[in-house]
Amino acid sequence: MPVDEVKVGIVGLGLVSDSHIKGYQAHPDAEVVAVCDLDEARAREVCGKYGISRYYLSYDEMLKDHEVNTVDITTPTILHAPMALAAARAGKNILCEKPFCLTLEEGEQVCRAADEAGVTLMVGESYIFMTSMMKVRELVDAGEIGKPQQIRQRFGAWVERPGALEASRPVTDLHRGWRMDTTKAGGAGFPWMFDHCVHFFATAEYLMNDTRIRQVYALKSQIDWDSVAPADGQADMNIYRPEAAGDIPIITWTYDDPACTGIWMRAEPLNNKYDPMYGFTLSLIGDKGMIEVLGEGGTGLKWEGKDVHLILHRRNGPTDTFRFDEGGDDIWQSDVSYYSRAHANQIREFVDALIAGKRPRYCGEDGYRAIKTTMAAICSAREGVPVKVSEMTDERFGA
Ligand SMILES: NC(=O)c1ccc[n+]([C@@H]2O[C@H](COP(=O)([O-])OP(=O)(O)OC[C@H]3O[C@@H](n4cnc5c(N)ncnc54)[C@H](O)[C@@H]3O)[C@@H](O)[C@H]2O)c1
């Protein structure tokens, strides 16, 4: 059902919530009317900073607020599915941050409950809303590279902009500290991978014309992380360093279309440094051309002496380059606003869909499929064999 105005209550006021709030405040048809966190000082601070009139310290109380017709869930991952389920039962539309759920069973339950209640359920998947990724898809749709056949993604650690994260807020079990605790972040011993793989698989399907990933084969890292010091400026890695948990440096996959393949790899630190591109680069190869994204987290990226963010190589035509001058990012060191702008793009899609009464671009089923594919990757690394996504179960994963 279309709504006239989107009146949002946001639960979980940590790192990502700021980008969501800014996204709603930039949309003429949306208003954040309430926020909720267990940390009262933080709830007060957010209300003051963004001019929001009320806060709750209990999620159940916020769900009883009749003015709130939409709930945005930005809490630790263990709370996503239970909170989304309660929101659906309370008749609220839902935007739930990734990873959507910890188990397939709870993901299915939330999707069913949203359908039964007739509410909209979108999963927050910022990567497919990055300006560069949306441009890639636009070029694919325009037939610029013909049929996409192979995707190669490469990930390096993010580098924080000095002072961008809330240094004043201590790391606790509720705030940031939960991320490497596999019981709260998911992943059956691979919490970092569980948190991030969903992004890579969502991107891999989106840019491959929505072709579904069928089978995954991943390698488990044998690096002795005790012998590797964090690189300079990698404050974030002090929490996210994978030494405390299972780690996967390379994942390969095939699609329902047997002509299509994909690979993701993580850049390893070398001599206590990551390479100067500091980030996520992507190549999408089609039968008539290739697109390269020098994107997320990149600084000083150059192609033939020019600062560019995206290159379109045509087999039988000229090469075009693109820049996205978005003023950098609020949180991470980058030429492009891959994080902040992606969240704003995602929130705009969600609000527009609610106003129009349409399905948003990334729904519960999509978030669920990304979890199932991620589980397949983790099982593959653990077991040393390729794993079909369709064969994943909670029992095999150990969720
Ligand atoms: N798409 C992206 O780019 C992106 C980026 C960051 C985080 N995320 C996702 O967003 C989610 C939140 O991550 P974060 O980094 O913002 O977390 P965070 O640790 O910074 O903040 C979590 C917040 O939730 C609050 N909280 C915990 N339990 C609560 C409860 N029962 N009721 C109300 N509030 C509660 C905490 O007090 C804290 O303020 C994660 O699942 C993460 O994967 C996505």
PDBQT file of the ligand as one rigid body, heavy atoms in Angstrom, charges set to zero:
ROOT
HETATM    1  N1  LIG A 401      26.065  -1.292   4.622  1.00  0.00    +0.000 N 
HETATM    2  C1  LIG A 401      27.045  -0.728   5.267  1.00  0.00    +0.000 C 
HETATM    3  O1  LIG A 401      27.849  -0.035   4.671  1.00  0.00    +0.000 OA
HETATM    4  C2  LIG A 401      27.136  -0.905   6.743  1.00  0.00    +0.000 A 
HETATM    5  C3  LIG A 401      28.072  -0.174   7.464  1.00  0.00    +0.000 A 
HETATM    6  C4  LIG A 401      28.122  -0.331   8.850  1.00  0.00    +0.000 A 
HETATM    7  C5  LIG A 401      27.273  -1.217   9.478  1.00  0.00    +0.000 A 
HETATM    8  N2  LIG A 401      26.384  -1.941   8.745  1.00  0.00    +0.000 N 
HETATM    9  C6  LIG A 401      25.488  -2.905   9.414  1.00  0.00    +0.000 C 
HETATM   10  O2  LIG A 401      24.651  -2.187  10.306  1.00  0.00    +0.000 OA
HETATM   11  C7  LIG A 401      24.484  -2.886  11.519  1.00  0.00    +0.000 C 
HETATM   12  C8  LIG A 401      24.903  -1.968  12.679  1.00  0.00    +0.000 C 
HETATM   13  O3  LIG A 401      26.293  -1.719  12.568  1.00  0.00    +0.000 OA
HETATM   14  P1  LIG A 401      27.004  -0.476  13.290  1.00  0.00    +0.000 P 
HETATM   15  O4  LIG A 401      28.427  -0.532  12.859  1.00  0.00    +0.000 OA
HETATM   16  O5  LIG A 401      26.217   0.757  13.075  1.00  0.00    +0.000 OA
HETATM   17  O6  LIG A 401      26.880  -0.953  14.810  1.00  0.00    +0.000 OA
HETATM   18  P2  LIG A 401      27.389  -0.224  16.133  1.00  0.00    +0.000 P 
HETATM   19  O7  LIG A 401      28.006  -1.256  16.988  1.00  0.00    +0.000 OA
HETATM   20  O8  LIG A 401      28.168   1.009  15.800  1.00  0.00    +0.000 OA
HETATM   21  O9  LIG A 401      26.013   0.281  16.789  1.00  0.00    +0.000 OA
HETATM   22  C9  LIG A 401      25.013  -0.575  17.244  1.00  0.00    +0.000 C 
HETATM   23  C10 LIG A 401      24.034   0.255  18.061  1.00  0.00    +0.000 C 
HETATM   24  O10 LIG A 401      22.919  -0.550  18.439  1.00  0.00    +0.000 OA
HETATM   25  C11 LIG A 401      22.599  -0.269  19.800  1.00  0.00    +0.000 C 
HETATM   26  N3  LIG A 401      21.871  -1.407  20.349  1.00  0.00    +0.000 N 
HETATM   27  C12 LIG A 401      22.362  -2.627  20.682  1.00  0.00    +0.000 A 
HETATM   28  N4  LIG A 401      21.366  -3.409  21.164  1.00  0.00    +0.000 NA
HETATM   29  C13 LIG A 401      20.227  -2.671  21.118  1.00  0.00    +0.000 A 
HETATM   30  C14 LIG A 401      18.867  -2.940  21.463  1.00  0.00    +0.000 A 
HETATM   31  N5  LIG A 401      18.470  -4.120  21.962  1.00  0.00    +0.000 N 
HETATM   32  N6  LIG A 401      17.958  -1.951  21.284  1.00  0.00    +0.000 NA
HETATM   33  C15 LIG A 401      18.334  -0.741  20.800  1.00  0.00    +0.000 A 
HETATM   34  N7  LIG A 401      19.610  -0.434  20.461  1.00  0.00    +0.000 NA
HETATM   35  C16 LIG A 401      20.544  -1.395  20.604  1.00  0.00    +0.000 A 
HETATM   36  C17 LIG A 401      23.956  -0.009  20.442  1.00  0.00    +0.000 C 
HETATM   37  O11 LIG A 401      23.853   0.701  21.663  1.00  0.00    +0.000 OA
HETATM   38  C18 LIG A 401      24.648   0.789  19.355  1.00  0.00    +0.000 C 
HETATM   39  O12 LIG A 401      24.378   2.165  19.462  1.00  0.00    +0.000 OA
HETATM   40  C19 LIG A 401      25.362  -4.142  11.425  1.00  0.00    +0.000 C 
HETATM   41  O13 LIG A 401      24.592  -5.275  11.212  1.00  0.00    +0.000 OA
HETATM   42  C20 LIG A 401      26.295  -3.874  10.273  1.00  0.00    +0.000 C 
HETATM   43  O14 LIG A 401      26.624  -5.030   9.534  1.00  0.00    +0.000 OA
HETATM   44  C21 LIG A 401      26.294  -1.786   7.407  1.00  0.00    +0.000 A 
ENDROOT
TORSDOF 0
